[in-house]
Amino acid sequence: MLDKLTTEAQNQHSMHLDQMPVKDILCLMNQEDEQVLTAIKNQLPQIEKAVQYTIASFKDQGRLIYVGAGTSGRLGVLDAVECVPTFGTSSEMVKGIIAGGMKALYEAAEGAEDNPKLGAADLKEIQLSEKDTVIGIAASGRTPYVIGALQYADSINANTVSISCNKDAVMSEYSSVGIELQTGPEVLTGSTRLKSGTAQKIVLNMISTTAMVGIGKVYQNFMVDLKPTNEKLVERSKRNIMEMTGVDYETATSYFEKSNHQVKVAIVMILLQCSCEVAENRLENANGFVRDALAQ
C-alpha cells in the first residue's frame, strides 16, 4: 500500500535536493509548508466535530486520549503534556499514548506500530470508557497499532477521531470523524516529520485549545487556569490579572496570594470585590466560566 500513499510519493520539486544550495532548500521547504494551512482549512468541519466530541467528553468527566506511533505518537504526547501547565488540567484529563511506551519518545520501538492488539491493550490498561474521546494519529493513515486502538475504542462506544495525511485513509473507516490533511509529498521523500508532522501538530493545538475554551479554561483570550509552577508562569499570572481587571502590579500580586494562586478566582475577587470563598462558589456554580460567574 505504501506506493499508493501521497506521503510516500517523490516530490517533483525536490528531485535534486542533494545538489541544491542551502538557501534554495530552505526556500523550497518554506514554499512546501504553505500547503499545510490550506490542507487544514479544507478539514475545518471535521476538526470542529472533533472539538465537539472532546468538549462533550470533558463535560461528562471523560478524557481526551491521543494514540499514535513514531512522530505522530510523540506529537500527541507533547500536546497532552502541555495541557497541564497551560490549562491546569490533571495529567489524566489529556493523555498521550505512543506505540512502544514512553521509551519510544527517545528511540524507535521497532515493530510496536505493526501490532493492532497492542493499541487495544494500551487503551484497556488506562481503563478507557465510553465517556472518553480517542484521537488516532498517523500520517500514513494505515498504522495497525492506531487502527487497533480505534477499533477497541469504538467497541466500547467511546468517541473516535482519526488524523491522517492521505486522502481516503484506512483509519478514517475506523473512526466517527476522519480528518485527512492532504499536505502532499514531502521534500525529503517519506519523511512525515516535515509537512505531515507540522499539520498534525497544528490540528492538535486547535482541538485541545478550542476544547479548553469550551469548558471555561479561558477568559477573554487569557489562560485563567494555568498552573504557576515556575517564576515565568507566576509573573504571567500576575500580568494576566492586571490586564483583565485594570489593577496595578501590587494589587494583582496581593489578590494572586489571597486566591491561593488561582488566577480566575483572583479576577472574580477583584471585579466583584468579594472574598475568595464567594469567588470560588460563584465559579463552581458557573461551571468554571469567569463571564458567567461575574454575571450571576
Disulfide bonds with the S-S distance in Angstrom:
none
